[in-house]
């Protein structure tokens, strides 16, 4: 898989819309954000690095620039993007919402359909280790009060548990998780919260900051709470979040 790196062109802002599709042609274009890679975007939009490079006249697939607009192939019905993430739950209700379960799996570390491979009570040692590291990170940062640093808390937990950092905001971590160490799984929020050590991401939340930066957290396995820079007692009841994804450690 390509290891393309997003950079900022000299003299331009770092990124324009943090990966939100441009409003004039939703679903056909994507604004590259800091931390994006062409290989991760190819998986996300169900296409290939070669095709993205071809239609965007990218000479070096290992070099893309934050703030640039990327054309996407197709209309979203097959290899194109349909304007929503594969696991976009829309506006979550009082009990959250699952993502779509009918779309096909992506290659090279994309999402996994059907069974997640982890059920309540069957979490791997790595998952339990991450859940514990997440709880400790949350207690050391905000306790039960959000500090607005969810991605920092999750990154700290991953580093403490596994020895490497994952960069990005709450809605960027999903693209930056190493695909040889995490796999995307298809399950609802209610299901995920029953399993410890899963990484949750949302593209957007209802707050002003969350509209730009999204949210990320780690499950504790108690069926209700998750941890990041703080312990959120009732993640299941948090409304106004969309673009939901779940990632499982496979270390």
N, C-alpha and C positions, 0 to 999 in steps of 0.2 A: 504494500500500500504506500502511496506517496506520502512524504513527510513535509508537505507544503507549509510554509509559515506566513502568516499575515503580518504585514508591516504597514506603517503609515507613510504615505508619500510626504516628502519634505515640503513644508509650506501649506499642508492641509490639516484639517482637524483630525483627531484620532479615529473617530468613526461617527457616522451620521445618525443612524437610527437603531443601532445595536441589533441588527439582524432582522428588523421588521420589513416586510415586503413594501416596496414603494407603492403609494396609494393609487397612482394612475393605472397601473396594470398589475393588480394583486395576483400572486400565484405565478407570474411569468418572470419576475425579477427579484433579486435578493441583494440587500446592501451588506457587503462584507463587514464584519465587526472584528474588533481586536481579539486575537486568539483563534480565529477560524483557520481551518486548513482545507485545502481543496479536497483531500481524501475524505475528511469527515463530512463535508458538505455533499459530496457525491453519495455517501451512504444515506445521509438525511433526506436527500431529494430523490433517492432511488434511481440513480444514474451512475455514470462512471467518470473517473478523473479525465480520461481521454476525451469523452464527449463534452464535458464542461470546458476543457481547454480548447477544443475545436471550435465550439460555437462562440467562445469569447475571445478567440485569437490570442490565447495565452501561450507564449513561447516557452516559458519555464513554469511548469506546474508546481514547482517547489517554492514559487515566489508569487504571492498575491498581496494586495494592499487593502488595508482597512479603509472603509469609506467608498471604495469603488462599487459599482453596481454590476452584479453578476447575472447574466441571462441564464434562464433555466430551460431545459429542453421540454418539448411537448406541452400539453395543456393541463397536466395534472391527473389525467385519467389512467396513465400507465407509468411511464418513467418520470413524468413531470411532477410538479408540486401543486397540490390542490388548495393552497392558501392556509392550511392548518398542518400542525405537526401530526405525525402518525398517532400520537397519544394525546392530542388536544381534546380536552374534555369540555371545551366551551366554558360557560359560566358554571362553576361548581355550586351545587345546592348545599343544604345544611349538612349532608352526609358525604360531601365530595362526589367525585364521579370517576368512573374508570375511563380509560382511553378506548379507542376503537380496537376491536379484537379480530377484525376480518382481513386486515391488510397483510400482504405477503412479507416474509422476512427479508431483511437486507443481508448482503454478503459481507464478509470480512468484519465481523464484530458488530453487525447491525442488531436490530431487535430480534428477540426470539419469541415466536408465537406459541400459543398453547401453554403447557405447563411451564412454570418458571424454573423447575428443578429444585425448588426449596419450598417446603411447607412448614407451617408452624410446628415447632418442636424438632425440625430437621435442619436447622441452620448449621452451616459449617463453622469450624473454629475461627476462620478468617472473618466471617460475618459477625460472630459474637465479639471478637476482638475489636472490630470497627464500631459496633454499638457501644461498647464500654468506653472506647477512646472518644467517641462522640459525646457521651454523657459527661466525661471528665472535662472535655474542652468547653462544653456549654456551662458547666458549673464554674469553671475558671474565668469565664468571660462575662456572661450576663445573668447567670443563675436562671431565674424564671422571668426575666425582663429582657426583651429584645434590645440589642445594641445597634441594629441595622447592619450587622456584619455577618450575615448568614454564611456567605461563601468562605469567609475567613475561618469561621468555626468548623465548617466541613473540611476545608483544606488542612486545618490543624489536626483534626481527627485522623484523616487519611495519612498524614505524615507520621503521626505518633504510632499509628497501627501498622503501617506498611513501609515507612521509610522514604516516601517520595511525596512531593507536593503536586497539587493540581491547581492551576491558576484560573482566574476568570471570575466574573460575577455569578450571581445565582442562576442566570439563564445562559451562562457560557460554559459552566463546568461540564454539562452533558457532552459537549463537543471535545472537551479536553481530557476526559477520563481515558487512560490507556486502554485500548481495546483488547490487549492481551491480559489485562488484569480485571476488567469489568465487562459484563455483557448486559445489554438492554433486555429487559423482560417485560412481558405483556401481562399486566394484572391491574386490578382496580386499587384505588387508595386504601379502601377498607381491607383488602387482602394483604397489601404490602405492610400495613401497620401491625399486622399480627406476626411479622417475621423480623427479627433483629438484624441490623447491619446492612440494610438496603439504602442506597443513595436515591433520594427523591429530588426531582427538579420540576419547577414550574416556569414557563416562559414569562408569565405576567401574574401579578396579584392586584388587589384592589387599591393598594396605597399608591401615592404619587411616586415614591421610589421604586415600588414593585412593578409599576408600569414600564419602567426603564430597565430595571436590573433583575426582575424575577425573584425567585426564591429557591433555596435548596436546603435540604435537611437529611438527617440519617434516622432511620427507624430504630425504636427501642425494642419493639416486639410485644408491647403490652396491649396492642390493639387500638391505642388512642393517641399516644404522644410521639413526638419526634424531637431531635436535637440538632442545633446548629451553633449559633453564638448564644443561644438560650434554650431552655427546655419549654417546648410548646405543649401544654397539657392536653389540648384537644385539637389536634391537627385535622381530625375527621370532620370537625364542625367548622373549620375555617372556610368561609365562602369567598367568592370573587377571584378564585385562582383558575388559571387555564394553561394549556400547553403542558400537561402532566406527563412525566416519564419516570421510569424506575430502572435502576441499575444495580446489578448484583456482583459482589466481588467473586472472582474465580481464581484467586491466588491460592 
